[in-house]
Amino acid sequence: MKELILSLLHSRKFWAFVVGLLTITSTALSAETFPMKDYIQQVTLMVIGYIGSIAFEDGMAKRDSSPTVQVSDPGQVVVTGEVKNG
C-alpha cells in the first residue's frame, strides 16, 4: 500500500488532476462574473488532454520496438519488429 501511495505521489497524471481540480474548484467558489462555464470547460479539456498525452507517452515507452513495414518488390510486404504487450 505504501508503494502505491508513493507511486501516486510521483505521477504527473495525478498532479495534473490535482491542479486542475483545484483550479476548477477555486474558480467555482469565487464571486467573479466572467463566464465560468466556458472557463471550467476549457480547464477541464486542457487537463484531460495533458493526462491523455502523458498516458500515451507512458504507453509508447513500454513498447520494445515499433513494427516496420517494408515493400521490397511489388506484391511482397515484409513486416519486422515485435510489439511487447504488458
C-alpha positions in Angstrom: 0.0 0.0 0.0 2.9 2.4 0.8 4.4 1.7 -2.6 1.1 2.5 -4.3 0.8 5.9 -2.5 4.5 6.7 -3.3 4.0 5.9 -7.0 0.8 8.0 -7.0 2.7 11.0 -5.5 5.4 10.7 -8.2 2.8 10.5 -11.0 2.5 13.5 -13.4 -1.1 12.5 -14.2 -2.1 12.6 -10.5 -0.6 16.1 -10.0 -2.2 17.4 -13.3 -5.6 16.1 -11.9 -5.0 17.8 -8.5 -4.0 21.2 -10.1 -7.0 21.0 -12.5 -9.4 20.2 -9.7 -8.1 23.0 -7.5 -8.3 25.4 -10.4 -11.9 24.4 -11.2 -12.9 24.4 -7.5 -11.4 27.8 -6.8 -12.9 29.3 -9.9 -16.4 27.9 -9.0 -16.1 29.3 -5.4 -15.0 32.8 -6.4 -17.6 35.5 -7.0 -16.2 36.7 -10.3 -18.7 37.5 -13.1 -16.9 36.2 -16.2 -18.4 33.2 -18.0 -17.4 30.4 -15.6 -19.0 27.6 -17.6 -16.6 28.3 -20.6 -13.6 28.7 -18.3 -14.3 25.5 -16.4 -14.8 23.6 -19.7 -11.5 24.9 -21.1 -9.5 24.0 -18.0 -11.2 20.5 -17.9 -10.3 19.9 -21.5 -6.8 21.1 -21.0 -6.2 18.7 -18.0 -7.8 15.8 -19.9 -5.6 16.5 -22.9 -2.5 16.7 -20.7 -3.3 13.5 -18.8 -4.1 11.7 -22.1 -0.8 12.7 -23.7 1.2 11.5 -20.6 -0.7 8.2 -20.7 0.1 7.9 -24.4 3.8 8.7 -23.8 4.0 6.1 -21.0 2.3 3.5 -23.2 4.8 4.2 -26.0 7.7 3.9 -23.7 6.7 0.4 -22.7 7.0 -0.8 -26.3 10.3 -2.5 -27.2 10.2 -1.6 -30.9 7.6 -0.4 -33.3 6.9 -2.8 -36.2 8.0 -1.6 -39.6 6.6 -2.4 -43.0 8.9 -2.7 -45.9 7.9 -3.3 -49.5 10.9 -4.8 -51.4 9.1 -6.0 -54.6 5.7 -5.2 -55.8 3.3 -7.6 -54.1 5.9 -8.6 -51.4 5.4 -6.9 -48.0 7.8 -7.7 -45.1 6.8 -6.8 -41.5 9.6 -6.7 -39.0 9.7 -5.9 -35.3 7.7 -7.1 -32.4 5.3 -5.3 -30.1 5.6 -6.2 -26.5 2.2 -6.2 -24.6 2.3 -5.7 -20.9 
